[in-house]
C-alpha cells in the first residue's frame, strides 16, 4: 500500500508553514488564518461547527478564536433567540486581510497543481474528497470517545 498519508501530511505541513511565515506580518499565527477564512465564508458560525469544519477539538478552536478576538479579527455576538449561543463574525480588520489570504490560497493551489491537466486536477480533487470522507468517519467515531479496531 502506498503511503499517501505521509505525502498529504508533508504537503499540508509545508503549506501551513509557508502561510504562517507569510501571514506573520498580519499578526496571524499558527493556523489562525484557517479559522478566519471559515468565519469570513460562514458569518455567524458557532465555535463548535467551526471546530468540526477544521477538524480540531473544541479546546484548540477556543484558543484560536480567543486569539483572533483579542487581535480584533473577529467578534462574538449573542444569538437573537438563545443568549447562550455565541455567533462568530469577522471585523473590519479581518475583512481587510481576507482577500490577501484568498490570493495566497489560490496561488498555492496553482503551484501545487502546476503541470497537471484540468482533468487530472479534477481527479485529484475528487479522490482527495473521498479520502477525507473516509477519514471523517473515523474522526467522528474517535471524537465520541470510541477506539478504532486495528
N, C-alpha and C positions, 0 to 999 in steps of 0.2 A: 504494500500500500504506500502510495506517495505521501510524503509529509507536507501536505498543503497547509496545515495549520501553522507550521513554522514559517512558511512563506508569507501567509496572511499576517502573522504576528510581526514579522520583520518589516513588512510594508507599513502596517499600522504604526509601529513604533517610530519608524523613520519619518513618516508624515507628521506624526504628533510632535516629534522633536523639532522638525522644521517650523511647524506652526507656533510652538511655544517660543522659539527664538524670534520669529518674525513678529509675533503679537506682543512681545515683552514691552515694546515702546508704548503700547496702549494700556499697560498695566493688566494685561490678561495673561495669566499663567496657568500652568498645569491643567490644560484641557478645558479651562473655563469658557473658551470660545465655543465649544460644543454646546454647552448649556445656553449661552447667549443666542446662538443661531436657532436652537429649537424653540426658545421663548419668542424670538422675533417671528418665527414662522407659525407659532401657535399661541397668539396673545391670549392671556387668561388661563393658560395651562396651570394645573395644580402640580405641586412638587412631586407627588408620588407617580403621577403619569410621566412626568419629565424623567424621573429615575428609570422608569421602565423603557422609555424610548432610547435612552443612552446605555441601558443595560448595566446599571450600577445599583448598589444598595442605597437605602434611604439616607443613611448617615453620610455617605460620600456626596450624594446630591445635596443634602442640607448644608454641608461645608461649602461646596461650590456656590450655591445660591446665596449663602450668607456673605461670602466674599464679593460676589457680584453686586449685592445690595449695598454693602459698605463702600464699594467703589463707585456707587451711583450709576451702574449699568442697567440695573433692573429695580423694580419696586413691587412690593406685595400690596394687594388691595383685598379688602373683605368682599366676600361673595354677597350679593344683594339679598339672597334668600337664606343663607346659612353663614352666620358670623364666624363659625369655626373654620370654614374653608377660606384659605388664602390663595388668591389667584396671582400669577406672576405676569408682569408686563415689563417691556423694555422702556427705559427712559430715553430722553432725547439724546443723551450721551451714548447710550447703547445703539440707538438707531443710526448715529453718525458712523459708527465703526462697522456696522453690518455689511455695507457694500464692499469694504476692504476685505473682510473675512470671506465673503461670497466670491470675490475675484480670486483670492488665494485658493479657495476650494476648486474653482473652475480651472485655474492654471494647473493645480496638482493633478486633476483628472486628465488634462491634456498631456502632461508629462507622463503619467502612468500608462496612458493608452497610446503613446507615440508608436507608430509603426503597425498598429492594429487597424484592420479594416472596420468599417461601420458594423458589418455583420459579426466580426469577431468581438468587438466591444459589446454589442448587444448580447452575444452568447455568454461572455464573461459576467455581465451584469445579471443575467437570468440564472446562471449557475451559482453565483455567489448569494443571490437571494434565496435559492433553495438551500444552500449550506446554512445560511443564517436561520431559516425557518427550522431546520433540523436541530440546530444548537439551541434555539429558543425553547424548544420543548424541554430539554434537559435543564436549561436555566430556570424555567418556571418550576420544574419539579424540585430541584435542589433548593431554590429560593424559599419554598414552602417547608423546608426542613427535612426533606427526604434525602436518601442516599441512593446514588446510582449503583447498579449492579454490574460490575465489570471484572 
